[in-house]
Amino acid sequence: MSNKQEKEGKENSNIKWFIEVFIMTFILSMIFSYISANGVSHLNLISAILILILVIGIGIFFDIIGVAVTVANEHEFHAKATKKVKGSKDSIKLIRNAPKVANICADVIGDICGVLSGAISALIAMKITEQFDLNFDLQFLLSALVAALTVGGKALGKGIANNKSTAIVHAVGIILNKFSRD
């Protein structure tokens, strides 16, 4: 295969990946936005706040996985795979596909969680304003709090992902192994 054909193949692969990620993100975002807008608006204040914290936590959790996959060392899993340690082969697949895994975890899921947490915080601000008959816009404060929690949590998570990448990737590999058809 010539360099030109190889380059065209990579470009086609990148375009295909873009289309797949675009469609996946669009559909997931619609589903989660619909659920959060309709579901959270009918919940009481405490439940809505708990859902908001959960969404922020999910975003941070998947960001940790995305970072861990990009920094993990594949060679550590080859030794485990030869000893038939569960999840090792799946961990190797994750690392070999690190750009795509990180894109899905940190960008697709992380960004959807970011959008959802913004929408949920707006609904919570409206609930608080109505419930306590406030005459100022609480949304600015709540948005800043959500952003600070998200960015701060991801900053902490990146440190954890860098220091514990092997354990994190292996745990994800074990979970994936339970769902694999092998």
Secondary structure, 3 states (H helix, E strand, C coil): CCHHHHHHHHHHHHHHHHHHHHHHHHHHHHHHHHHHHHHHHCCCHHHHHHHHHHHHHHHHHHHHHHHHHHHCCHHHHHHHHHCCCCCHHHHHHHHHCHHHHHHHHHHHHHHHHHHHHHHHHHHHHHHHHHHCCCCCCCHHHHHHHHHHHHHHHHHHHHHHHHHCHHHHHHHHHHHHHHHCCC
